[in-house]
Amino acid sequence: MAEKIYHNGGCVVAMRGKDCVAIATDHRFGVLSQTLSTDFKKVYTVAPRLLLGLVGLQSDILTVLDRITLRKNLYEMENHEVSAKSFTSLLSTFLYEHRFGPYYVEPVIAGLNSHTLEPFLCTMDLYGCPTKVDDFVAAGSCACQLMGMGETLWRPNLQPDQLFEVIAQTILNAFDRDALCGWGATVYVVEFDKITKRTLKTRKD
């Protein structure tokens, strides 16, 4: 199972700050050690203050994104804008429905609660079991390295600029130790009034 989910490489990490969250991903798409593309998108906007990161098999990433977007749109037709908690339930239920033939993806959800603006972080396994945290989460082929760097660099109540620096250093140092990730990175910092996107240049070898 691990070989399948990491077949195309890639990583995502998300962190909580003071009234903000950040999520970062690398750019590489490959087949094991062979790099095929250096601009594969892995983080998507779900709502004005809510982002979804997906790593795993490329075909499954695109399929899950398409189908969960449909469910989200149907939800919003009957209700108001989807909240972080509601979207987590939608995605968890969808993945669990396919537990006997699972999609090989690891989702990371990061954003601010639509009503309270409280930071929200959650990750799931491929069966849709959610894990909500108050500090940081990581997924992908270098998740262990990301968690190690997060434990070293992260601290509570980081301001947006500080959070950007911490998550940028975390992902850059982590995927330098994994041949299946890298080739640049993108960092998104979510605040109550804006989402700031920054691209990082890294080693390309």
N, C-alpha and C positions, 0 to 999 in steps of 0.2 A: 504493500500500500504506500509506504513512504517513497519508494522509487517512482510510483506513478504521479503522486502529488507534486513531487519536486522535479519531474521530468523536464519542465521548461524553465526551471529556476525562478528567481525573483523573490522579493521580500517587501514587507510592509511593517512599519512601526508607528504607534500612536502614543501620545503622552498628554497628560493633564497639566494645566497651569492654573494661574489665578484668574478665574472667569474666562478661560480660553482653553482650547485644545489644539494639538498639532498632529498631523499625520504625514508620513514621508514614505516614499517608495523609490526603488531603483528603476532604471529604464530598460534593462536587458530582457530580451526574449531569445531563448535558445532551445536546442535539443541536446540535453546533457551538457557536455563541454563545448559544443559547437554554437557559436553566436550567430543568430539569423537576423536580429533586428536590435536597434538601440533606442527605439522610441515607442515601446509598447506601454500603453496607458494601463495603470492598475488601480487608480483612485478615481471615483466617480461621484458627482454631486447628486444627492438624493433629495434634499430639501435646502432651503436657503442657508441653514446653519448645520447641515448634516452631510457627512461624507462617508462613502463606503469604499474600503480597500479590499481587493480580491487578488489572491495569489493561488497558483495551482496550475492545472492544465489549461492552456489557452482556450481550447474549444469549450471547456466547461465554464470558464470565466465568462465568456461571451454569452453562453446559453443561460446561465444563472442570472446575469445582468439583464438580459432581455425579458426573461420570465418574471423576475421579481419587480422590474419596472412596470410591467403590465399589472401585477397585483397591487402595486402601490397606487397606480393611476385609478384602478377600480375602487380602491379604498377611499381615495380623495374625492371621487365622484359622489360617494354616499356620506362622507364625513368632511372634516376640515383637513388642513395640512397635516401630513403624517408626522408624528412625533418620533423621537429617537426610540422610546420604549415600544411604540406601536410597530415601527419598522423592524425592530429586533424580533418581535413576535412573528411578524409576517415572514421574515427570512428564516427564522428557526423552524417554523411550521413547514415551510416549503422544503427545506433540506431534509427534515425528518420524514416527510412523505416519501422521499426517494431513498430511504435508508437501506433498502435491499439491493439497490443499484445506484450507489451514491455518486453525486458530482464531486470530482476531486478538486475542491476549492477550500480555502481557509479565509473566511471573511473577517474583516476588522471594521467596526463601526465607530466613528468618532464625530462628536458634534456637541451642540448645546441644546438643552431642553427648550422646546419652542415656547413654553410658558414661563418657566422659572429661570431660564438661561443657565441652569446648572450644567457643568461639564459632564459629558457622558462618554464612557469608553467600554467597548465590549468586543470580545472575539468569540469565535465558534469553531468547533471541529466540523468535519464533513458530514456529520449526522445532525448538525444543528443545535448541539448542546451549548448554550450561551455561558460565557464567563465574564461577568462585569467586574471592573477593577477601578481603583481610585488613584492609580499612579501611571502605569504604562503597560502596553500590550505589544506583542510582536508575532508575526507569522511569516512563513516562508522557509527557504532552505537554510538560511543563516539565523533562524529564530533564537537559537542558543546564544550566539554571539551578540545579538541585539539585546537579549535580556541581560547578559553580563555587562554590556556597556551601559544599559539603562540603570542597573543597580549602582554602577560607579558614578554616573554623571547626574542623574535626575535627583531633584529635591523638591519639596512642596512649595506651592505658592510662587511659581516662576511667572514673571511678567512675559508678555508676548515676545519681546525681543530676546529675552533670556531663554525662553522655551525654544525659539527657533535655533539658537546656537547649540543648545543641549541636544535636540533631536537631530540636527545636522551632523554634529560630531558623532553621535551614536550610530547613525546609519552608515556614515563614511568609514568609520573604524571597523564596523562589523562586517560589511560586505567586502572589505579588503582582505578578509580571511576566508572568503568563499568564492570559488571560481564560477559558481552558477548565478551570481548576482553582480551588479555594478553597472558600468558604462553610464555614469551620471545618475543624478537623483533629483527628485522634486519634493519640495516641502510645502505643505498647506497649513497655515495658522488661522484657526477659526475664532473670531471674536464676535461680540453681539451685533456689531454693525458692518462687518466685512469679513471676507476671506482673502488672505494674502498668500499668493503663490510665488515661490522662488525656485529657480533651477540652479542646481549645483554642478559644477564641472569636476570630474574625477579622473582617475586613471582609466585609460582605454586599452588595456592589454590583458 
